[in-house]
Amino acid sequence: MSDLLPLFPLPNVVLFPNVFLPLHIFEPRYRDMVHDALASDRMIGMVLLRVGWERDYEGRPPVYPVGCSGVITHAEKLPDGRYDIVLRGLDRFRIVEEDHSERYRRAIVEPLPDRLPRSADERRIIHECRTKVEAILVSDPRVGEARIPSAMADEDLVNALAQYLDLEPLEKQALLETPTLCSRAESLVELLEMKTLMARTPGLSNVAH
């Protein structure tokens, strides 16, 4: 990770390690960002905009301090200067200090590598996440028959589910901020179980709020 990581803030996208994310880049400042990234280490940091970002979107509205870096694995420059790119998530990070010398945002960041499961209990918890999530998805009439790819490693599965499932951006941000894959797996299952309970119990969502 370079000294200054380009930041791409969005209001509804959270990137997780080792997960792929397609992006369409159309704003001039972020076209510059992609151009510069392709000319160097191909790295971009995804961060989530805080509530109220609309008031200062053209400037530098506040973002959550924890994001995820990604490497551009595919880039296509369109005739009008826009880009279609694909990022592969690498490492979580915490913003230490922002730099304001470019049109787009950059920051000094502190890497926050996910701690891999060490004990047999931790590996068991992450493995059980697969079974529990599949059962929840199959029982959800909005999803229907759901199957999780059997070839996907348990560790990669946790992050893929956190990114691809239909969750609120703030829920995904909370999952990204969990310090270990084990705690992320537990939090993901708890979140999905609560959503399933609320969907099956009319009025419960109003009580919860």
C-alpha positions in Angstrom: 0.0 0.0 0.0 1.5 3.3 -1.1 2.1 6.3 1.3 -1.0 8.1 0.0 -4.0 5.9 -0.9 -6.6 7.4 -3.3 -10.0 7.3 -1.7 -13.2 6.7 -3.5 -16.1 7.6 -1.2 -19.6 6.4 -2.0 -22.9 6.5 0.0 -23.9 2.9 -0.6 -20.9 0.7 -1.3 -18.7 -1.2 1.2 -15.8 -3.3 -0.1 -14.5 -6.4 1.8 -11.2 -8.2 1.5 -10.8 -10.7 -1.4 -14.2 -9.7 -2.9 -14.7 -8.3 -6.4 -16.5 -5.0 -7.0 -17.4 -3.6 -10.5 -17.5 0.2 -10.7 -18.4 2.7 -13.3 -16.3 5.9 -13.0 -17.8 9.0 -14.6 -16.9 12.1 -12.4 -13.9 14.0 -13.7 -12.0 13.9 -10.4 -12.4 10.2 -10.1 -11.5 9.6 -13.7 -8.2 11.4 -12.7 -8.0 9.0 -9.7 -8.3 5.9 -11.9 -5.8 7.3 -14.5 -3.3 8.0 -11.7 -3.8 4.6 -10.0 -3.4 2.7 -13.3 -0.1 4.6 -13.8 1.2 3.5 -10.4 0.2 0.6 -8.1 -3.5 0.3 -9.3 -4.6 0.7 -5.7 -7.8 2.5 -4.6 -9.4 2.7 -1.1 -13.2 2.4 -0.8 -14.8 4.4 2.0 -18.4 4.9 3.0 -19.8 8.5 3.2 -21.5 9.5 6.4 -25.1 10.5 6.6 -25.6 14.1 5.3 -23.0 13.8 2.6 -25.4 15.4 0.1 -24.7 18.9 1.5 -21.1 18.9 0.4 -20.7 16.1 -2.1 -18.7 18.2 -4.5 -16.3 18.9 -1.7 -15.0 16.5 0.9 -17.9 15.3 3.1 -17.1 13.2 6.2 -16.5 9.5 5.7 -16.2 6.6 8.0 -12.6 6.1 9.1 -12.4 2.4 8.3 -12.4 1.3 4.7 -10.9 -1.4 2.4 -8.2 -1.1 -0.2 -8.6 -2.7 -3.6 -6.4 -3.4 -6.6 -7.8 -2.7 -10.1 -7.8 -6.1 -11.8 -9.6 -4.9 -14.9 -10.0 -1.4 -16.5 -11.7 -0.3 -19.7 -11.5 3.4 -20.7 -14.5 4.4 -22.7 -14.4 6.8 -25.6 -15.8 9.7 -23.6 -13.2 9.3 -20.8 -15.3 7.3 -18.4 -14.0 4.0 -16.9 -15.4 0.6 -16.2 -13.2 -1.1 -13.6 -13.2 -4.1 -11.3 -11.6 -3.9 -7.9 -10.5 -6.9 -5.8 -10.6 -6.1 -2.1 -7.2 -6.4 -0.3 -6.9 -5.1 3.2 -9.0 -3.1 5.7 -7.5 0.2 6.8 -8.1 3.2 9.1 -7.6 6.7 7.8 -4.9 8.5 9.7 -4.8 11.8 7.8 -6.2 13.1 4.5 -4.2 14.9 1.9 -5.7 17.8 -0.1 -3.2 18.3 -2.9 -5.2 16.6 -5.6 -8.8 17.0 -7.0 -9.7 13.6 -5.6 -9.2 12.5 -2.0 -6.1 10.7 -0.7 -5.0 9.7 2.7 -2.3 8.2 4.9 -3.8 5.0 6.2 -3.0 2.4 8.8 -3.5 -1.2 7.6 -6.0 -3.3 9.6 -5.4 -6.9 8.4 -8.1 -9.3 9.3 -7.0 -11.8 12.0 -7.4 -15.3 10.5 -9.0 -18.0 12.7 -6.4 -19.6 14.9 -8.1 -22.0 17.1 -10.3 -25.0 16.3 -13.3 -23.2 17.9 -12.8 -20.1 15.7 -12.6 -22.3 12.5 -15.7 -24.1 13.6 -17.6 -20.8 14.1 -16.7 -19.6 10.6 -17.6 -23.0 9.1 -21.0 -23.0 10.9 -21.7 -19.5 9.4 -22.0 -21.2 6.0 -24.7 -23.7 7.2 -26.6 -21.1 9.1 -26.6 -18.5 6.4 -27.7 -21.0 3.7 -30.6 -22.1 6.0 -31.7 -18.5 6.5 -31.6 -17.7 2.8 -33.5 -20.8 1.8 -36.2 -20.0 4.4 -36.6 -16.4 3.0 -39.3 -16.4 0.4 -37.7 -13.3 -1.2 -34.6 -15.3 -2.0 -36.0 -18.8 -2.8 -33.7 -21.7 -3.4 -30.2 -20.4 -2.4 -27.0 -22.3 -2.6 -23.6 -21.1 -1.5 -20.7 -22.2 -3.8 -19.2 -25.3 -2.1 -15.7 -24.6 -3.5 -15.5 -21.2 -1.8 -13.3 -21.2 1.4 -15.1 -20.4 4.6 -12.9 -17.3 5.2 -13.7 -15.9 1.7 -17.4 -16.8 2.1 -17.8 -14.5 5.2 -16.6 -11.4 3.3 -18.5 -12.3 0.1 -21.8 -12.7 2.0 -21.2 -9.4 3.9 -20.7 -7.6 0.6 -23.2 -9.2 -1.7 -26.2 -9.8 0.6 -29.0 -7.2 0.6 -27.9 -5.3 3.7 -28.0 -1.6 4.5 -24.7 0.3 3.9 -24.4 1.0 7.6 -24.8 -2.7 8.5 -22.1 -3.6 6.0 -19.9 -0.9 7.5 -20.4 -2.3 10.9 -19.4 -5.8 9.6 -16.3 -4.3 8.0 -15.2 -2.7 11.2 -15.3 -6.0 13.2 -11.6 -6.9 14.0 -11.6 -10.6 13.1 -13.3 -12.9 10.6 -14.7 -14.9 13.5 -16.5 -12.0 15.0 -17.7 -10.9 11.5 -19.2 -14.3 10.9 -21.0 -14.3 14.2 -22.2 -10.7 13.6 -23.4 -11.6 10.1 -25.5 -14.6 11.4 -27.0 -12.5 14.2 -27.9 -9.7 11.8 -29.6 -12.1 9.3 -31.5 -13.9 12.1 -32.8 -10.6 13.4 -33.9 -9.5 9.9 -35.6 -12.8 9.4 -37.4 -12.5 12.8 -38.5 -8.9 12.0 -39.8 -10.0 8.5 -41.9 -12.7 10.1 -43.3 -10.7 13.0 -45.5 -7.8 11.9 -45.0 -4.6 13.9 -41.7 -5.8 15.4 -39.6 -3.5 13.2 -41.6 -0.5 14.6 -41.0 -1.6 18.1 -37.3 -2.1 17.4 -37.1 1.5 16.3 
